[in-house]
Amino acid sequence: EAPRAAKRRRKEGAAQQAVRKARADRTALFQLAQLLCASVALEPVLKVLSSGHSGLCNLLAAVLKAALGSEACAPKTKRLLLAASPPLLLRAEALAGSSGPVPEVLRAAADDVVASVKAMTRDYFPLTSKEYRREANEYATYIDLLTGLFMALEHSAPSMRLLEVLYTTLRERNHREEHRIRGFVERFVRNLVAAGGTRAAESFNGLLERFLDEGLDDRDEDNIRFAIMEKLALPLLWQLTSSVEGCVAVWTAHWSRLLHLADKDNAFRNIRINDVKGLGLKMQEMACVYGALEILFVRTPEPVLRERIVRLVPAGASGKPWGTFITTAKSALSHQVGMDRLDPKVPRRCFVRIYSALSASVCVTQTKEQLYTRWLFGAGLFNDDRMMLIEPWESRPLDLSNLQPDTNFFVFPRPPYSFAFLTAPSAVGRRGGRRRGGGLNTLAASDGTLLGAGLWAPTQGVSTVVGSLGSLGGGADPSQSSNVFRRSAAGFAASTLKQVLPAAHQRRFA
């Protein structure tokens, strides 16, 4: 029982105020919560639960329901129980389902904990993260419960039954607790991959199915399907392909499906001419699909692609999987009827993603210079205003007065340009501010790609790209580089920048 409070506040009852001031770790319930948290990783406990032990299943469900619904239970205790009861029951349910029918008592207990968590989010979570003031007690309670919910989802994988309660949090743009969300994604991915076995692959499959479920479409912007893919599935795919065997497994399991989704004829087949909403959603879906394909080509070494992948996946019309993809991506880089009625950010993001995936496939498989100078950086492709591959200069002006003859362009600040949530956790401070440091820790943008962020450097295929196309030493003139891709990009960028520079800066830039 919580001690009595000395005063009663208007916005907080005496009981709640006393609970917050009390030492939660002195209660028996807190000690039980700690014990349950420690047992989440114990396989014998999971086996007992998966066998349908009625006493233990009912205890976990009842304790969680009573604690979350009680005002006398401290938020720290609720956080620990959230991190313990749902993972134990949901992982046991997944374990039992993999070998046969799930015992009824276990299924009922799992349903109860999911219902309890949903009731908690309905009662304690704000509609937006900025609804409460930071110093308010309600906001402190929300942070405790959000942290417990993150821990519950991390430890419940491959079960995704709790993902639904995070929809509002994941889809919110510029969330006040962005650093916590990024930290959660980082731990979620790391723990899944470190666990070994099939947990990471099964979790990616579950996330991919959620992404393709068009029944989740409830809005044009901040759609939860695309938030799931961008913020959870793509970072997980990046880690799944960190090894050669991981690359082979992902190619074998998902290549044919992703290639089918990337084909514009399949994507826009059922879109009516006047269906602007459907066209916008489909383009956002294609942007996510090409993000996954870009990761496959960036992470897969050329020898593995030519010696193993080519024998395991359908070759397609061109005779080689990458040739079929290049043809498909080139076809997708075209204006569709009705795009002019969309928000320009939607088609631009889609086209930039397609172009980046196409660039990755070309760099890992092609060595002919004309493919880079005349086509990949051809004026016809970049000067098409409908494609919007280059963001209008006026939309994000930079201070060009910083350009000096001795400017070190390897550290010159640029707009962020990489996958959202992929490398950002170590670059974001507690209040959302930037920490010191550079390299791969660029704060990610939601519409970015891997192309310009330096994220190709630590990939599996980097030796292939450097070996076949040349390398660029630190401080060297990009226009003199033997790297075909870099030289072509530098030449095009120089000619474009000269056109937009004010007259006073042209001589300095030259």
N, C-alpha and C positions, 0 to 999 in steps of 0.2 A: 504494500500500500504506500502511496505517495504521501509525504508529510504535508501538513496544511500550509497554505501561503499566508503571508502577513497582510497583503493587500489584494484587492480585487481590481483588475483593470477592465476597461470597457470592452476592448476587442479580444480579450483572452480571459477565460474563466479561471477561477482560483485553482481548480484541479489541474488544468493544463499548465498553468504557470508553475505550480509546485512540481509537476512531473519534469518540466524542463530544468529546474534547479536541482533536482534530486540526483544522486549518484546512481545512474542506471546499472553500473556494474556491480552494485551491492545486492541486486535482486536475484532470486533463484531463476527467474525467467530469462534473465540476461545470460546467466551461466549455462542454462539449457540451450539457448540460441548459439552460444559459442561452441558448445559440444556438437550440435547439429552441423554447424559450418565446417568443423574439422572432419566430419564424417562424409562430406560430399564426395571426396576423392577416394573413399574406401570401397573397393570392389565387393568385399563380403557384405557390406550394408546394402549395396545396390542389388546384389543377388537375393538377399532376403526380401527386399521390397518387390522385386520382379516376380518372386514366387507367389505374391499375393498375401503377405502377412497382414491380416486384418487389423491387429492391434497397432502395429507401427504405422500403417497407412492412415488409419483414422486419427491417430495421435498427431501426426504431422499436419493433416488438413485442419483438424480442430484447433490446434494451437495457433496456427497462422490466422485462421478466421477470427478467433477471439482477440488476438493481439492487434490486428489491423483495425478491428472495429471498436477498440477500447481507447478512450481518452486518457486512461490512467497508465497506459503503456508508453514508455519513453520512445521517441523517434529512433534513437540508436538501437534499441532492442528490436524495433520493427525492421530496421535496416538489416540486422543480422538474420532475423527470421526469413526475410525475403531472399537473402542469399543462401538459405539452407533448405527450407521446405520445398519450394517449387523445383529446384534442380534435382533433389533426391527423387521426388515422385515422377517428374517428367523424364529424367534419364532412365529410371527404372521402367517406365512405360515403353520407352523406345527400345530398351534392352529386351524386354519381354516380347514386344512385337516383332523383333527380328528373328525370333526362334519359334513363334507360334502365336496362338491367341492370347490377348492380354487379359489377366484375371479381372473379373468384374469389380472387385473391391478396389483394386489398384486404379482402374479406369475412373471409378467414381471419385476417388480421392484426388486424382489429377484434375478432374473437372472442377472439384471444389476449390482447389488452390488457384486455378485460373480464374474462376468466378470471384474469389476473394481479392485477387490482384486487380481485376477490372473494377470492382467496387471501390478499391482504394484510390485508383487513379481518377475515378469519377468524383470522389469526395475531396481529395487533397490536391490534385494537380490543376494548375491554372490553364486557361485556354491558350494563353501565350506566356512565354517566359518573363515578359515585362509587365505582367499584370500586378505582381506584388513588388513592393519596394525591397531592396536588398537587405535593409536592416529589420524588416518585419519578421516576426516569429513564424508566420505562415510560410515565408520564403525559406527559412532555415529548415522547417519540417519538410518542405518540398524537396530540398537538396538532399536531405538524409534518405528520403524514400526513393528519389531518383537514383541515387548511388546504389541502394539495395536492389532496385530493379535492374540496373545495368549488370550487377554481379549475378543476379538470377539468370539473366539471358546468357551471359558468358558461360556459366557452368551448366546450363540446361542443354546446350547443343549436343547432338544434332536436332533436338526437338525445337521447333519454331513456334510453339503454341503461344508463347508470351510476346512474340514480336508485335502482335496486333495492338497491345497496350502502349507501344512506343510510337505508333504512327504519328500522333500529334507532335511528338518531340522531334522525330526524324525529319518531318516535312517542313518544319519551321525554318524559314530563312533568317540567317543572322541571329541564331539563338543566343540568349545571354550567357548560357553555360556551354558555349561552343567547345571550350577546352576540355570539358568533361566528356562531351560526346566523342571528340576525337580520341581522347584517352581510352574511352570504352571500346571504340572500333579497333584501336591498336591492340588492346588486351584480348579482345574477342578473337581477332585473327591469329595473334601469337599463340594463345592457349589452344586453339583448335589445331594448328599445325604442329605444335609441340606434343600434343596428345598422341599423335601417330595414328595408325590404323586408318579407318575409313571415315572418322568423324568429320574431318575438314571437307572431304569430297561430298559426303552426304549433306552437310550443311550448305555447301554451295548449290547443290541440286535443289534443296528446299528454297533457297533464296531465289534461284532462277525461276522456279515455278511460280513463286509469288510475283516476280517481275512480269511474267507473261500472263498473269491472271487479269484479263481486262475487266473483270467484275469489280476490281478495286478502283477503277477510274471514277473519281467523284469530283474532280476539278481539273481545269486546264493547266493552271500553274501550281507549282509545289505539289505535284501528284505523288502519292506515296509509292507507286510502282517504281518510278525513276529514282526516288530517294533511296529505296531499298537496294537498287542495282548500283548506284553511284557510291553510296556511303558504306555499304556492307559487302556486296557481292564482288565488285571490282577489286577492292583491296585484298579480299580473300583469294581471288583468282591470281593476283600478283604473287602472293606467297605460295600458292599451290604450284606455280610454275617456276619456283626458285631452284628446282633441281631438274636434271635431265629426265629422270623417271616421272617426275611430276608433269613435265611438259608432255611427255608421251601419253600419260593417262588422260590429261585434259583434252588433248587433240582427239584421241580415240573416242572419248565419251561425248564431246560437244561440238566438234568441227562441223559435221553435216547439218546439225540444227542451226548453228549460228550462221552458216553460209546461206541456208534457206531464208532465214530472217533478214539477211543483208541484201537479198535480191529485191530491187525496187518493184519488179513486176509482182512478186509475191506480197510485198508489203502494202502496196497501194491498190491491190486488185479489188478490194471490196469498199474502197473509199469513193463515195459519190462526189460529183463535181461541186456541189454546193455545201458539202460537209466540211466546213472550215475547222470545226472542233476536232473531228476525226482525223483530218490531215495533220493538224498540229500535234496531236497525241502520237500519231504514227511516226512523225519525224523525230520526236523526242525518244521514242522507243528505238528507232534506228541509230540515233546517236549513242545510246547505251550499248547496243549490239556491236557497233564498230569500235567502241572502247574496249570491249572484251577481245575482239579480233586483233586490235592493235597490241594488246598485251601478249597474245599468243606469238605474234611475229617478233616482237621485241625480245621476249624471253627465250625463244628457241634458237639454239645455235644452228648455223647452216649445215654442218655435217649431220646433225640429228634430223634436220628437216629433209635432207636429200637421201639419207640412208635408211632411216627408220619410219618417219612420218609418211613418206611417200608410199610405203608398202601397207600402211595401216588404215588410211582414210581414202575415200573415193577420189579419183583423180579429176573427174569432171570432163568437160568437153575439150579442154586444152591439153589433157594428158598429164598434168601436174596440178596438185591442189593450189599452189600459189599462183599459177597461171590462171586458173579458173577464178580465183579471188580477185586478181588484178582486173580481169575483164568485168567481173561483177561490180567492183568498186568504181571503175571508170564509168560504167553505165549509170551508177547511182549519183555521180557528180553531174546532175542535170536538173534543170528547173522543172518543177511540176506545176500543173495547172492549179491555180488557187493559192500558191505560195505568196503572191503579192498581197494577199489579204491577211496574212499572219503577222504577228509581231516579228520584226526583222531578226531579233535575237534567236528565234527558234530555228529557222532554216540555216542561219549562219553557223550556229553551234553544230548542227547536223553535218553541214558540208565540211567544216573544219575537222570534225572527228573522222569523216570518211577520208579526207585528204591525208590525215595523219596516219591512219591505218594503212592506206595505200603507200605512203612513204616508207613505213616500216617494212612492208612486204617487198618493196623494190630494193631497199637498202640491204636486206639480208639475202636476196636472191639474184640481183642484177648487177653487172659491172660495166655495161656500156655507157659511156659518158653522155651520149645523145639522149638517153632516157632521162637524165637529170637536167641538162642544160636546155634542151629543146622542148621537153614535155613536162617533167615534174615542176620545173620553174619556168615554163613557157608563158609568154605574155598572154596568149589566148586564154589560158586557164585562170590566171590571176586578174586579168583585166575585165573579166565578165562581172559586171555589177550585180547581176542576179545571184551569183554564187556567193558574194560577200566573204571571200576567203580572207581578205584584208579588212580589218576593222577600220571604219572611217576615222581619219586623223583627228577630226574635231571631237569625236566621242571620248577620247582619253588623251588630252594634250599633255605633252611632256615639256619640261624646262630644257630647251635646247641650248641655253646659255652654258650648260655644264659641259658641252662638247668642246674639248680642247685638243690640240695636236698630239698631246701626250696622254690622252685618255686611255686608261686600261679597260678595254671593252669586255674583258673577262669578269670584271667586278662591277661594271656599270649597271645601275639599278634598272630593272625592266619590270613591266607589268607581270604579275604571276601567271604562270602558264603550265599547269600540270593537273593531274587527276585530283579531284576533291578527296580529302581525307587519306591520301595515300602516304604522304611523308610529313604531313603538317603537325602531328602532335608535339614534336620536339621544338617546333618553331613558334608556338603560341603560348603566351604567358597566361597566368591565372585570370587576369581581367581581360583577356582577349588581345593584349598588346604583343608586340613583336619582341622576341628574345634576340640576343646577339647571336650572330652566326650566319652562315650562308650555305653554299653547296646545294645539297639535295633538300634542305629543310626550307624550301620556299613555300610561303603560305599559299595554299592551293586555291584555285578559282573553280567554281562549279561548272564552267563551260570550257575548261582547259583540256589539254591532251598531254601526252608524254613528249611530244615532238621538240618543243623549245625549252624544256625545263632542265636539261642536263640529266634526265632520268634514264637515258639510254646508256650512260656510262657504266653503271654497275650490272648490266644485264648479261644473260648467258651468251647472247649473240654479239657482244661487243668486239671480241677478237676477230670475228668474221668481218664485221663492218670495217674495222681499222685495217685488217690485213688486205682486203680486196680493194678498198677505196682510198687507202692512205691515211695518214695521221696528221694532226695539227699540234705542233708543240706550243707550250705556254709562251705567250707574248709574240708569237709569229703573226705575220700579216695574213689575215684570212684569204685575201685575194691571191696570195702566192702559195696557198696550201695545195698539197697533192691529193687531198681528200676531195673527190668529185662532188659529193653532196654539200660539203661546207663551202667549196669554191662557188658552186652554182648559187647557193643561198646567199652568200655574201655579195656576189655580183648583182643579183636581183634586188637585194635590200639596198645596196648603195645607189642604184639608179632610181629606186622609188623614193629614198630619203632625200636625194638631191631635188626632186620635184616639189617636195613639201617644205623644205627648209626656207626660212625667210632669206632675203637677199643678203642681209648682213652676216649670216652664218655660212653661206655657201663657200666663201673663200677659206674660212677656217676649217670647215669640214673637208674640203679638197686637200 
